[in-house]
């Protein structure tokens, strides 16, 4: 509707008069402190939830470092004895974490 009105008036809005449009939805984004700053294996698995946090001690003992967990493959997790459902969840969330699409929250979400 707004596009029709703009086209029919023959006027093209100036981008300089509306700098927030250049940045997309930047005015709606907010940085909050609801995420954990330093993430380790326990914080990560607690953030994933869904029963995965039961494997914290096993993964800390065998893998040790969170950066190693981020590049761990499914066969390694299988050899550690993790069920398929939990392996899938860990791999899904490690991929999202590497891409910057997900971070564990300070307070776990109640499911």
Buried (B, 14 or more C-beta within 10 A) or exposed (E): EEEEEEEEEEEEEEEEEEEEEEEEEEEEEEEEEEEBEEBBBBBBBBBBBEEBBEBBEBBBEBBEEBEEBBEBEEEBBEEBEBBEEBBBBBBEBBEEBEEEEBBBBEEEEEE
